[in-house]
Amino acid sequence: MVSFRRSLAVLAATLALCATEAPDAIARAELPLRIPAAGELLRTVAVRSAPRPSARIVRVLSRFRADAQFQIVLAVGSRQGTDGAWWYRISLPGRPNGARGWVPADATDVRPARNRIVVRLAARKLEVRRLSDGKLLLRTPAAVGAAGSPTPLGRDFYVQSAFVPTDPFYGTFALETTAYARVTDWPTNVVGIHGTNRPELLGRAVSHGCVRVSNDVARRLARLAPLGTPIDVVR
């Protein structure tokens, strides 16, 4: 009985502490413990130039893309806004590369990202590193953009879609990224990371902006690089 009463007392004290805790502390606790964080939009949202409801709208993102897939977002920062709510600074897909904006945190369902892809253009390599400790999980030769159709440089692009191609040109698996290029192998002007039916070209600058890897590596990326995985393309 004493033990039971003591448990009730501890529970009551805990509830009292939660009831008196500052609202912004509670809001902070609901945010991901680590940035970058990725996930889905919960509703159509106006992306603003600053973390406040009156800031200029830089873009409107729908919950669903034109192809009916969920709109994936990558949060690269967080801040409490002028309205007292928490906001995420997100990486915006497409052109211009490197665009950023702010959305209310409650408009998203994001979790800390696990890994990061790094494409090294000069070395013509693709790496995957674990974000929690920087451990190298994968390093492989890659074909990158040729001189007239370069793979764009940039930080915090991300994986926004993935699929098994029917065209053998794209190999056994393909990731659609948020990077924009003037010319790409892709049906649109986004940059893909995909397998290839020309493995002899890996390690060369021969693509139309996309990043090609071996089919075995492409299949590994299906596990190592889920939707929302951040991507850096560096020299």
C-alpha distance (Angstrom), angle and dihedral (degrees) to the residues before:
residue distance angle dihedral
M1 . . .
V2 3.81 . .
S3 3.79 90.0 .
F4 3.81 91.5 49.7
R5 3.83 92.4 49.5
R6 3.77 90.5 47.8
S7 3.82 90.0 52.4
L8 3.80 90.5 51.4
A9 3.79 90.2 50.5
V10 3.82 91.8 51.2
L11 3.81 90.7 47.9
A12 3.81 91.8 49.8
A13 3.80 91.4 49.5
T14 3.81 91.4 49.5
L15 3.80 92.4 50.3
A16 3.79 90.8 48.4
L17 3.81 90.8 51.6
C18 3.82 91.8 50.4
A19 3.81 90.9 48.6
T20 3.80 92.3 53.9
E21 3.82 97.0 40.3
A22 3.80 114.4 115.7
P23 3.83 113.0 -96.1
D24 3.80 92.1 -127.2
A25 3.82 90.4 54.8
I26 3.79 89.9 53.1
A27 3.80 90.4 47.8
R28 3.81 90.0 49.6
A29 3.81 90.3 52.5
E30 3.80 90.1 56.2
L31 3.79 92.8 56.6
P32 3.82 120.7 90.9
L33 3.77 111.4 -85.4
R34 3.80 91.0 -132.2
I35 3.79 136.3 38.8
P36 3.01 133.4 -117.5
A37 3.78 93.2 61.4
A38 3.79 127.1 171.2
G39 3.78 138.4 -166.3
E40 3.77 144.5 107.8
L41 3.76 136.3 -45.5
L42 3.80 113.6 -112.6
R43 3.80 94.7 -156.4
T44 3.78 142.3 -1.8
V45 3.79 106.5 -71.6
A46 3.79 140.1 -170.8
V47 3.80 110.3 -125.4
R48 3.80 109.4 -142.2
S49 3.78 135.5 -158.3
A50 3.81 92.6 -123.9
P51 3.82 136.7 17.9
R52 3.80 97.0 -90.6
P53 3.81 132.7 92.0
S54 3.81 93.3 -121.1
A55 3.82 96.6 51.6
R56 3.78 120.5 116.7
I57 3.81 114.9 -81.0
V58 3.81 110.1 -120.4
R59 3.80 97.4 177.6
V60 3.79 142.7 -12.5
L61 3.81 117.1 -129.8
S62 3.79 120.5 -162.2
R63 3.77 121.2 -144.1
F64 3.80 88.4 -119.5
R65 3.78 129.8 41.2
A66 3.79 122.6 -127.6
D67 3.83 88.9 -94.9
A68 3.86 89.9 56.0
Q69 3.81 94.0 -108.8
F70 3.79 119.3 131.6
Q71 3.80 115.4 -91.3
I72 3.80 105.5 -112.9
V73 3.80 118.4 -150.5
L74 3.81 133.0 -165.6
A75 3.80 117.8 -150.0
V76 3.81 112.5 -151.6
G77 3.80 97.6 173.1
S78 3.81 143.4 7.9
R79 3.79 135.4 -150.4
Q80 3.77 139.8 166.8
G81 3.79 107.9 -108.3
T82 3.77 132.1 -138.6
D83 3.82 87.5 -95.8
G84 3.81 91.6 60.8
A85 3.81 92.5 -111.5
W86 3.79 125.7 114.3
W87 3.80 120.5 -105.2
Y88 3.80 134.1 -167.1
R89 3.78 124.9 -138.6
I90 3.80 104.0 -140.4
S91 3.77 135.6 -165.4
L92 3.80 108.3 -117.2
P93 3.81 120.4 -135.9
G94 3.79 123.4 -123.1
R95 3.77 130.4 3.8
P96 2.90 132.1 31.9
N97 3.80 94.4 38.8
G98 3.78 112.8 -133.2
A99 3.81 96.4 30.0
R100 3.80 116.4 150.8
G101 3.79 135.6 -173.8
W102 3.81 144.1 167.5
V103 3.81 129.0 -105.7
P104 3.82 130.8 175.6
A105 3.80 110.1 -92.7
D106 3.81 90.9 -131.2
A107 3.81 89.6 62.6
T108 3.81 90.5 67.4
D109 3.77 141.0 57.8
V110 3.80 104.1 -150.6
R111 3.80 136.0 160.3
P112 3.82 130.3 -169.2
A113 3.81 111.3 -78.7
R114 3.80 116.1 -114.9
N115 3.80 104.6 -151.6
R116 3.80 142.3 13.6
I117 3.81 128.2 -140.3
V118 3.81 115.9 -142.5
V119 3.81 119.3 -168.0
R120 3.83 112.2 -162.5
L121 3.80 107.6 -159.7
A122 3.80 100.3 -169.1
A123 3.80 93.1 46.5
R124 3.83 90.9 38.9
K125 3.77 90.9 -135.8
L126 3.78 135.9 133.8
E127 3.81 119.9 -148.9
V128 3.78 134.4 -174.7
R129 3.79 117.5 -157.1
R130 3.78 129.9 -175.8
L131 3.79 109.8 -116.6
S132 3.79 97.6 -146.6
D133 3.82 94.9 63.5
G134 3.82 107.4 -0.4
K135 3.80 93.0 -112.2
L136 3.80 113.3 166.4
L137 3.81 108.5 -120.0
L138 3.79 99.7 171.3
R139 3.80 139.4 8.9
T140 3.77 120.1 177.0
P141 3.82 142.3 156.9
A142 3.79 114.2 -93.8
A143 3.78 136.9 -172.3
V144 3.80 111.1 -128.0
G145 3.78 136.6 -174.3
A146 3.78 120.4 -54.3
A147 3.80 121.7 -124.4
G148 3.80 93.7 -89.9
S149 3.79 94.6 44.2
P150 3.81 107.3 32.5
T151 3.77 126.0 -173.1
P152 3.83 103.6 -112.9
L153 3.78 120.4 -111.2
G154 3.78 117.3 -127.1
R155 3.79 149.5 125.0
D156 3.78 128.2 -114.3
F157 3.74 100.2 13.5
Y158 3.80 106.9 151.2
V159 3.79 145.9 -159.6
Q160 3.80 108.1 -89.9
S161 3.81 101.1 170.0
A162 3.81 140.7 6.0
F163 3.78 135.1 -166.1
V164 3.80 147.2 159.3
P165 3.83 105.7 -103.8
T166 3.77 124.3 -133.1
D167 3.82 91.9 -158.4
P168 3.85 109.9 80.0
F169 3.82 88.9 -145.2
Y170 3.83 87.7 77.2
G171 3.78 94.3 48.0
T172 3.79 125.8 -142.5
F173 3.81 100.1 -37.4
A174 3.80 137.8 13.2
L175 3.79 137.5 -162.1
E176 3.79 121.0 -156.6
T177 3.80 111.2 -146.9
T178 3.80 131.5 -161.9
A179 3.82 92.9 -119.7
Y180 3.81 117.0 114.5
A181 3.80 124.5 -144.6
R182 3.79 131.6 179.4
V183 3.81 90.1 -128.2
T184 3.81 125.9 20.0
D185 3.78 141.2 160.8
W186 3.80 86.5 -117.1
P187 3.82 124.7 98.3
T188 3.81 86.6 -116.7
N189 3.80 130.3 35.1
V190 3.78 95.7 -91.1
V191 3.79 122.2 108.2
G192 3.78 118.7 -110.3
I193 3.79 131.6 -159.9
H194 3.78 106.8 -149.0
G195 3.78 148.7 146.3
T196 3.77 122.9 -95.6
N197 3.78 144.8 -140.6
R198 3.84 88.6 -146.2
P199 3.81 104.1 63.4
E200 3.81 91.0 161.5
L201 3.84 88.0 73.0
L202 3.81 95.0 59.4
G203 3.79 113.3 118.4
R204 3.79 92.3 33.5
A205 3.83 135.7 100.2
V206 3.79 97.1 -117.6
S207 3.80 109.2 116.4
H208 3.78 131.3 101.0
G209 3.81 91.7 -113.1
C210 3.79 99.3 -62.0
V211 3.80 124.8 110.7
R212 3.79 114.4 -119.2
V213 3.80 124.3 -161.3
S214 3.78 134.2 172.3
N215 3.78 117.3 -76.6
D216 3.81 91.2 -113.8
V217 3.82 90.1 54.8
A218 3.80 91.5 45.5
R219 3.80 89.2 56.8
R220 3.82 90.2 49.3
L221 3.81 90.0 52.8
A222 3.79 88.8 60.6
R223 3.82 86.1 70.2
L224 3.80 101.6 29.7
A225 3.81 98.2 45.1
P226 3.81 112.5 42.4
L227 3.80 121.3 175.7
G228 3.79 111.3 -59.2
T229 3.81 95.5 28.6
P230 3.83 107.0 149.9
I231 3.81 118.5 -120.0
D232 3.79 129.4 -158.1
V233 3.81 120.2 -166.3
V234 3.82 109.4 -163.1
R235 3.80 136.3 170.2
